[in-house]
Amino acid sequence: RVCGAMSQGQVGYMIAQCMTAALHDRQLDKQVATVVTQVLVDEDDPAFEHPTKPVGPVYRHDDALRRIKEGYRMTQQKGGWRIVVPSPDPRSILESPVIKQLIEAGHIVVAVGGGGIPVVESGGGLRGVEAVIDKDLAAEELASEIEADGLLILTDVEAVYVNYGEDDQRMLGEVTLDEIEQLYHDGQFPPGSMGPKVLAAIRFLQNGGKTAIIASIDNAWEALQGNAGTRIVR
């Protein structure tokens, strides 16, 4: 919980500093604001019974056994063991009204870093929980709540592929919501990699968004111009 808030502040600060410097170099009079963001999740979300998100360092077998005795859930991966925590679905971005006001005032906002700080309703207030919210799904929730026209998801591959890694893999250029939904339900996109990004794009259009783009970070500008990545439209 506190680690999530700390990392949001640290990374948000660095992003804001870089963006402010870039704006200054281009003589653009824009302010950059970093908003530490809380994300409401459901305490009854099934994810709390099935933690899947690895966090923290890699442990040796003996150290992992001690952690398990302390109550942590662990998973074995290549190179050792890691603690896993739940990844509940985001229900609401609590700071979205403030974020929307800042954007409407002409400011650039850095928000919902790392998926946001997960909180649940408790006794008329809020309580932080140990979980990691998927960053793509959290970004979609924020984009929908502030009524954004577009959602740009940047990753380390050029675009969305069908049959990725196979001899007949095919890159998707522009596809409709219906087409990408069918491919998603056919199991084309693994849950640990492209799956959440495609699901975020689907939800964004279902919630009223106009365009969702998934592209390489190196091709961000070209993707916005329609010349790179995968563009999903209605």
BELWOQUI-V833763 format. One record per helix or strand of 2 or more residues. SS is the DSSP state (A for helix, B for strand). FROM is the first residue (numbers start at 1). TO is the last residue. If there is no record, write none. Layout:
BEGIN
ss;from;to
SS;FROM;TO
SS;FROM;TO
END
This chain:
BEGIN
ss;from;to
A;2;25
B;32;35
B;38;40
A;46;49
B;53;59
A;61;69
B;74;77
B;80;86
B;92;93
A;96;104
B;108;111
A;113;115
B;117;122
B;125;128
A;135;145
B;150;155
B;161;162
B;170;171
B;174;176
A;177;185
A;194;206
B;211;216
A;217;224
B;230;233
END
